[in-house]
């Protein structure tokens, strides 16, 4: 199971299409659930959160909220790190 890793600024404007945002949300949700199903102590690092299109991160909100399990999967042993670029 994989998710595309995009490293250029053009991709951020490309994902602003609503249908594509919904697709990326579903893809991200399935990727996180799949990885935690394999290893409960997973580490997820989301870099450049300040450039992430609105709505993408909503896909993982149930996993980081105060639930014991979501869809039968316990996410309490996983770690989510959210980074952003420092403005100087």
N, C-alpha and C positions, 0 to 999 in steps of 0.2 A: 504494500500500500504506500503510495507516495503523494506528495504535494509539490507543485512547482515552486521553486525558490527563484524569485525574481530580484535582480540586483541593479536595476536601472530606474531612474525617475519616471520614464515614459510609462512603465507598467502601472504605476500608482494612478495615473490619470485614466488608463485603460480600464481599470477595475471599477471605475465610478459608475459604469452602466449597471442599473438595478438588477437585471437578469443575471449578469455576470457576478455581481455581489452575492446574490442568492446561491449561485452555483459554487462560488468559492467558500461561502459559509458551510454549505453541505459537505464539501470536500474536506475542509478543515475539521469539522465536527467528526467525520468518519475517521480521519487520520489520527486525531487525538484519542478517540475511543478505541481504535484498533491497537495503537501503541500501548495504552494503559491495560488493555486486555492481555497483552503479552507480558508486560512488566509493570506492576503496580507502582513501583518507585521510579517513575519516568521524570525526566527534566525537560521542560519545554522553554525555549528562549525565543522571545519575540522581539526582534531588533527594529529600531526606527519606528516606534509606535506613533510618533508625531506625523509620520508620512502615510500611515495606514488609512485607507479609505473608511469613511464612516460606515459602521454596520458590520464590518468584517469581524471585529473582536466580539460582537454580540453572539457569535456562534459558540464560543466557549464559556460564556457567562454561567450556564448551569454547572459547569465542571469546577468553577472556582468559587461558587456560592456556597451557602451553608446547607448542603444536602449530604446525607450519608451515602447515597448512591443515585446514579442517573442511569436509567435503562439497565438496571441490574449490575452496574459497574461502580466500584468504590474508587473515587478520585482523591480521597483524603491523603494518600501517601505520595501523590505526585506533586511536583513543584513547577510553578509557572513564574518565569521572570519576564518582566516587561521593561525594555530599554528604550531610550529615545536619544536623539542626537543632542549634544550639549550646545547651546547657543552662546557664543562668546562675544 
